[in-house]
Amino acid sequence: FLISLYVGATQIDNFWSALVNPGSNEILWQIRFPRVTAAVIVGAALGVAGLLAQGACNNAVAEPAILGTAAGASFGAVLAISSGVVQVGSLGAIASGTVGALLTTALTFRLASIRGSLSSFTLIIVGIAISAIFTSFVGIASAMASRSDARSISFWSLGSLALITADNLIGVAITTVIGIAIAYLIAPSLDRLSLGDSTAFHLGVNVSRIRLIALIALSVLAGGAVSTVGSIAFIGLAAPHIARFIYGPSHRLLVAHSAIIGGLIVVVADTLSR
């Protein structure tokens, strides 16, 4: 975090003095600090969202992008931005993206359970289809937008922290805290769910209910993150696996460590890119 604050196109004179005096340096406190803080928050959100996706579906390759959650968040934000209702990176865009993520995840959940029982395999297959459909909707909305809006949407849809301001942090911080809190509460049930739906059921877990709660939480996490900085792939898949490799399978531990590792990956990637 400190290295990322220090590194940049412009050298900050008396860096440590500026760091202990909030507001004393415009580049540090109005540009870099919000950006690096957002990297930590977004990385944490995507890391835990990936953990929830893998835990809920009991599938090692599950992540928000595969379940259609990320595509729904993108579509919700792009639709609101291209219609002129909200600005890129605003609280309104975060709300629109979160609603889009919730609706697409609910649609995935509903279609996957249309024949009765809900299996993790069916959830993944339906999620991939929903993701493909809403990704195409994002492309159509971008093509129909005005020239200036299309430029903003294209920039946003590729994933970037460059548009982050202090105001952006409020919305994504709220969605991240809510999502991580829910993940922590249902973590013991996700441990049982990893043994298989049948075993989890006989251990007293309401499988469909826990899976639904997990999908809602990952929708809130991914919706807030994607609508703030755009689509950033890989974090939701990689962070939980790295955490699981180091710390073991307990979801209570994995929630915290997936958040830390996800934040670390995004901060390092953004620092290298800058």
Secondary structure, DSSP 8 states (H G I E B T S, - for coil): -HHHHH-SSS--TTHHHHHTSTTS-HIIIIIIHHHHHHHHHHHHHHHHHHHHHHHHHT-TT--HHHHTHHHHHHHHHHHHHHTTSS-TTSHHHHHHHHHHHHHHHHHHHHHHTTTSS--HHHHHHHHHHHHHHHHHHHHHHHHHS-HHHHHHHHHHHT--STT--HHHHHHHHHHHHHHHHHHHHHHHHHHHHTT-HHHHHHTT--HHHHHHHHHHHHHHHHHHHHHHH----SHHHHHHHHHHHHH-S-HHHHHHHHHHHHHHHHHHHHHHH-
